[in-house]
């Protein structure tokens, strides 16, 4: 009898992908429009950097809680509840944003938005091993990552068009529809779930789960600690400068339009899409001990951006160079991230995946808010010489990447994702 050919696109995985496309698109247009509105209204790089930094903190903290919830509760229910909750919050913002001071209001809403995202994503990551066969884990991660980057590609471009012509309210309405529709789709997803019996309270469970995860990493996979530390430093030095610096450079220094900022950030996301495609096609050829080279590429890209600002040939040429470097940097970063995620998932017991993934994400993001706040101040301080900020970030990033070589070299051949 002929064996039935396996297929990654089973019903439940497909519904999760569709739900992610819609939900992440709504999230992407909000993450583009809300900080841009704040930057346009205040004109302060410092306020922009500090607000985005404060907003990011709940994502770091709640990603740990999200991992515990993902391993203890029904992952589908988590996704459904959080999407409905986000839709409700955007309704509140739609009603109040012209009646309340924008800085405290936007801090609150961005904190809630990022916090929900931090709680939500571990459920998606932890569901993958339950929805796809092991040999499709890298491909499944690549697809979810491509969905994320596709949303981030379309979100800024469409958000730039809508923001330029119709203002913030139209973006809020679209995001409300996206989160509501996504939640309805996710209701029909079936993710295998066995309730773990416990008479303990949630805080006690959380403590025990974190201790269990810590012991697993300490005694069986200590390399996870080193990887988390390296990614954390890299996010502090380089990711933060991209998040804060690109809008400031394009809007305030180059004096470009909202649409042009949206196109630039959309092309950055397109780089992520390209990186996801590479991960799905060349992952067997890319050895984990060599992926430090991807971090070097990211650092070099930021250095080229700084060079473009220093030379100042022409505004549009500078804009084009910065946009191309965003694409290249994001491609390399995405390929790096997918390889790391797939390796961790493949080497972690299913009952610990949510917590381990959430902890790794939390550690990786822990220093990024501080970096964003610092870069906001630096871009104000060196407003006339922003290339200095980019050069500094580039040099330190490359040093970190070279240092990471010894860590990834310790990953044995058996730990490569197959």
N, C-alpha and C positions, 0 to 999 in steps of 0.2 A: 504493500500500500504506500502511495506517495505521501511523504511527509508534508504537512501544511507549512507553507512559507510564512515565517514570522514577519510582522509588520509593526513598525513603531506607532503608526497612526491608528491606534485603537480608539473606540468611542470616547472613553473617559479622558485619555490624554489629549485628544483633539478638542474636547470641550474646554479643558483647562487652558490650552493654547489660545482658543478663541476668546475665552474670558480674559486672559492676560492681555491680548491685543487691545481689547476695548478699555479695560481698566487702566492699563499703563499709558494708553493714549490720553485719557482724561487726566492722569497724573502728570504726564509730560507737558501738556499745555498749561497746567497750573504752575508747575515748577519753572516754566519759562516766563509766564506772564506776571506772577506775583512779585518776584524779585525785580523784574524789569520795571514794573509800575512803581515800586519803592525807589529804585535808582533814579528814574525820571522825575519823581516828585521831590525827592530830597537833594539830589545832585551830589551826595556824599559817598565816596568810596568806603570810608570808615564805617558809616552806618550800614551800608550794603554788606560789607564783610562781617560785621558783628552780628547783624540780624540773621544772615545765612548760617553763621557759626552756631548761634544759640538755637536756631531752628533744627540744626542737624543733631544736637545732643540727644534728644529723645529717641532718634533712630538707632543710635549706638546702644543706649540702655535697653530699649524695648526689643531690640533684636535678640537679646539674651532671653528675655521673657517669652518672646515669640518661639524660640527654639524649644523651650520647656512645654509650651502649649501645644506645639506641633507634635510632640512625642506623647502627650497625655490626652489630647482631645481630638475630635474628628476634624481632620484638616479641611475638608470641604466646608464644614460649618464655620470655621474660623474665617475662611475667605469670603463666604457669603455675608456674615455679620459685619466684617470690616468694610466691605464695599458699600453696604447699605448705610453704615455709620458715616463713611466719607461723603456720600451723597447728601446726607442730612446736614453735615457740617458746612458743605458748600451752599446749601440753601440759607443757612444762618449768615454766612459771609455775604451772599447776594443781597440780603435784606439790610445788613448793617454797615457795609464798607464805606458808604458815603455819609454815615452818621457818627462814626467813631474815629478818633485819631488813628492814622494808618499804621504808625510804627508799632504800638502795642498790639493792635488788632492783627497785623500781619505776622508779628512774632508768634502770637498765640496760634493762629491758624496754620502757619508753616510748621510749628512745633508738633501740632496735632497731625498734620499731613505726613510729616516725616516719621513721627512715632508710629502711626498706623502702618506705614510702609515697612518699618523695621519689624513690626509684629507679623505682618502679612507674608513677607518673602520667605522666612524659614519654612512656612507651611508648603509653599510651592516647591522649594528645594527638597524638602523631606518627602514629598509625595512622588517625586520622580522615580526612585527605586521601586516604588509600589505600582507604578503605572507602566513602566517600560522594562524590558528584559535587560539583564546586566550588560550584554554586549552592545546595547544601544544607549548606555548611560552618557557617554561623551556626546553622541549625536543629540540625545534628549536635552542635555545641558546647552548644546549649541543652539538648538531650536528655541528654547526658552530665552536664551541670551539674544538671539536674533529678533525675537518678538519684542524684547525690551528695547533693543536698538532701533527697530522699525518704528516703534512708538515714539522714541526719542528723535527719530529722523523726521517724522511727519508732524509731531507736536510743535516743535519750535517754528517750523515753516508756516504751518497753518495758524499757529498762535500769533506769529508776527504779522500775518495778513489781517487776522481778526482784530488784533490789538491796535494796529495802525488805522483801521477803518471804523471799527465799532466799539473800541474800548474794552474794558475788563468785563463788563456784564455779560456780553455774548459768550466769552470764554467760560465764565462760571456756569452759564446755562448748559453749554455743551458738556462740561465735566459732570454735572449732575446727571444728565442722561447717560453718559458713559458708565458711571459707577452703578447706577440703577440697573442698566441692561446687563452689565457684567455679573452682578449679584444674581439676577434671575437665571442666567445661563448656568452659573455654578451650582445652582440648586439641583441640577440634573446630573451632576458628576458623582460617580461612586468610587470612593477611595477606600481600599481595605483598611479596616480599623478594628482593633481588639482593645477594649477598655482595660487598662491596667488597674487592678484592684488596690486600693489603699485607704486606710482609715485616718491617715494624717491630713493635716490642713495644707492649704496650697503653699504657704510660705515654707513649711517644713519639707514638702515635696520638692519645691524649687531648690532649697538648700541641698537636699540629698541628690537631686539630679545633677546639680552643678559639681558636687563632690565626685559623683560617679564619672562624669565627663572628664574632670580634672585628673582623676586617677588613671583613666584609660589613656589619656594623652601622655601623662607623665611616665607611665611604666611601659606602654606599648608603642606610642607614636610621639616621642619627644620632638621629632622633627617639625611637628605641627606648631609648637611654640616658636621655633626659630622662623618659620615661614610667616606666622602671624605678626611677629615683631618687624620683620623686613617690610612687609606690605604696609604696616602701620606707619613706619618712618617714611616710606615712599609716598603714601597718601598725604602725610603731613607736609612734605616738601614739594611734591609735584602736582598731585591731584587737586590740592587746595588752590594752587596758583591758577590752574585751569578753570576751576569753578568760579572763582572770584575775578580773575584777571581778564578772561576773554570778554565778558560783558562790559567791563570797565574800559578796556582798550578800544573795543569797537564803538561803544556808545559815546564815551567821553573824550578819548584821545583822537580817534579817527573820525568822530562826528558822523557815524553812519546811521542809517535808519533802523527802525524796529524790524522791518522785513529783512534787511541785510544781516542783522544779528541773528534772526531766525534761520536764515539760509546757512550761515556759518555754523550754528549749533546743530542744524539738521545734517550738514555734511560731516560734522564730528560724529554724530550718531551713525551716519552711513559707514564711517570707518569701523564702528563697532559691528555693524552688519557684515562687513567684509571680513573682519576678524573672526566672527562666528562661522562664516562659510569656510575659512581656512581651517578652523578648529575641527570642523566636521569632516574635512577632506584629507588633512595632512597630520592628524594627531598621532598616528602610528609611527610616523617618521620623526616627529619632534620629541626628543628625549628631555625628560624633566630637568636633568642636570645642566642642560644648555639654555633653559628659558630665561636665565639672567640677562641674556643678550637682548631679549624683548624690552627689558627695563632700560637698558642702555639706549635703545632706539627712542624710547619715550623721552629720556633726558635730552638727547640730541635734538629732537623736534622742538622742544621748548627753547633750546639755544638758538636755533634757526629763527624762531619768532623774535627773540631779542635782537638778533642781527638785523632783521627786517626793520624793526623800529629804530635801531641805531642809525642805519643808512638813510632811511626816510626817502626813498627814491620817488615814490608817488603814493598817494593815499590808497588808491585801488590796487596797486601792485602789492603794497604792504598787507592790505586786507586779504588778497588772494593767497599770499605766502602763508599768512597766519592760518587761514582756512585749510589749506592743503596740509600743513603741519598738524592741525587738529585731527584731520582724517588719518594720517599716518600714525600719530601717537595713540589714537583710540583703537586702531586696528591691532597694534602690538599689545596694548593693555588688555583688550578683550581676549585675544589668543592666550595670553598669560593667565587671566582669571579663569577661563574655562578649563584649562589644563589642571590648575590647582584644585578647583571645585570637584572635577571628575576624580582626581586622585584621592581626595579626602572621602568622597562618597563611596568609592570602591573599597576603601580600606577601613571603613567604620561600620560596626554592627547596626542593623536597621533600627533597633530601639534607641540608638544614640545619635543617629544622623542629624535629627532636627537640632539637638542641643549643641553638637559639635560644630555643625555648619553655622549656627547662630553665634556661637562663641567666637569662631574664626572670623566671621563678618564683623562682630562687635569689636574684637581686638584690632582688626585691620582698619576700622573706621574711627577708633578711639581718639587718635591725635588729629584727625582731619578738621574738626571744628576749631581747634586752637590755631591751626594753620590758616584757615579761612579768615579768622579775626585778625591775625598778624598781617596777612597779605592785604587786607582792606586798609589797614593803617599805612603799610609800606607804599601802596599805590597812591595814597594821598600825599605821603611824605615825599615821594619821588615822582610827582605828577609830571614833571618835565623830562624825566629820565627813566621811564618805566622799563627800558631795556635792561637797566641794572638789576631790577627785581627778577626778571626772567633769566638773566645770565646766572645770578646767584642760585636760583632754583635748579637750573640745568646742571651746574657744576656739582652741587651737592647730590642731586639725583643720580648722576653717573657714578659718583664715589660709592653711594649706597648700593647701586646695581653691581659694581665690581666686587664689593664686599660680599654680596649675596652669593657669588659664585661658589664659595666654599661650602655654603649651606646646601645648595642644590646639588653639589657634587657628592654630598653624603647620601643622597637618595639612591639606593641600590637599583640595579637593573630590574629586580623583581618588583619594585614599587612603581615602575612606569605603567601608565594606564594602557591596557590592551583593548 
